[in-house]
Amino acid sequence: MIEPPKNPAGIVVRWLARALSVLIILIFAMFAIGEGFGPGPMGTFDIIIFILLLLSLAGIVYSFFNEKFGGLGTLVFGILFIIVARQFNFYFLFIPFSGILFLVSWLLSKEKKN
């Protein structure tokens, strides 16, 4: 007999986080392929922003395997990226939001110990 899911809300949040994460990765991949890398050298500031963006995207990918640490990494590096970039763009908020969704999914899926 098939056992019903332990927490349906956790499953919904997990799949929302995964869907948002796939969209984020596809959009940034589309921009990277379409924009390309310019012929000029990158400054130190640009390299730092690029590394923070890559770390936040790596956190998103890692969240598929470990929601707790991947979500935490995505949240931290996403917020650091927004702070260091010093320009507010509404769409950049989706990165830490996906980290929050993964953390909420992890909290909802934890089994209660009696």
C-alpha positions in Angstrom: 0.0 0.0 0.0 1.3 3.5 -0.9 2.0 5.6 2.1 0.5 9.2 1.9 3.0 12.0 2.0 4.0 13.1 5.5 3.5 16.8 4.9 1.9 18.0 1.7 2.8 21.6 2.4 6.5 20.7 2.5 6.2 19.0 -0.9 4.4 22.0 -2.5 7.1 24.4 -1.1 9.9 22.1 -2.3 8.6 22.0 -5.8 7.9 25.7 -5.9 11.5 26.2 -4.8 12.8 23.8 -7.4 10.7 25.4 -10.2 11.9 28.9 -9.3 15.5 27.7 -9.1 15.3 26.1 -12.6 13.9 29.4 -13.9 16.7 31.4 -12.3 19.4 29.2 -13.7 17.9 29.2 -17.2 17.5 33.0 -17.2 21.1 33.6 -16.0 22.4 31.0 -18.5 20.4 32.8 -21.3 22.0 36.2 -20.3 25.5 34.7 -20.1 25.2 33.1 -23.6 23.5 36.1 -25.2 25.7 38.7 -23.6 29.0 36.8 -23.7 32.2 38.1 -22.3 33.6 41.4 -23.6 37.1 41.8 -25.0 38.2 44.1 -22.3 39.7 43.1 -18.9 37.4 42.7 -16.0 38.0 44.8 -12.9 38.3 43.5 -9.4 34.8 44.7 -8.5 33.3 42.8 -11.5 35.2 39.6 -10.6 33.9 39.8 -7.0 30.3 40.2 -8.2 30.7 37.4 -10.7 32.1 35.0 -8.1 29.2 35.9 -5.7 26.7 35.3 -8.4 28.3 31.9 -9.3 28.4 30.9 -5.6 24.7 31.8 -5.2 23.8 29.8 -8.4 26.0 26.9 -7.1 24.0 27.1 -3.8 20.8 26.8 -5.9 22.1 23.6 -7.6 23.3 22.2 -4.3 19.8 22.8 -2.8 18.4 20.0 -4.9 20.6 17.6 -3.0 20.7 19.2 0.4 18.0 21.7 1.1 19.4 22.9 4.4 22.9 23.8 3.4 22.1 24.7 -0.2 19.3 26.9 0.8 21.5 28.6 3.5 24.3 29.1 0.9 21.9 30.5 -1.6 20.4 32.9 0.9 23.8 34.2 2.2 25.5 34.5 -1.2 22.4 36.0 -2.8 22.1 38.7 -0.1 25.9 39.3 -0.4 25.6 39.7 -4.1 22.8 42.2 -3.8 24.7 44.2 -1.1 28.1 44.2 -3.0 26.5 45.0 -6.4 25.1 48.2 -4.8 22.3 48.5 -7.3 18.9 47.3 -6.4 17.2 45.2 -9.0 13.9 43.5 -8.1 14.7 40.4 -10.1 17.9 39.7 -8.0 15.6 39.2 -5.0 14.5 35.9 -6.5 17.9 34.3 -5.7 17.7 34.7 -1.9 13.9 34.0 -2.0 14.6 30.6 -3.6 17.0 30.0 -0.7 14.3 30.9 1.8 11.9 28.5 0.0 14.4 25.6 0.3 14.9 26.3 4.0 11.2 26.4 4.6 10.9 23.1 2.7 13.6 21.6 4.8 11.9 22.8 8.0 8.5 21.4 6.9 10.0 18.1 5.9 11.8 17.4 9.1 10.3 14.5 10.9 9.2 15.2 14.5 11.0 13.1 17.0 8.7 11.8 19.7 
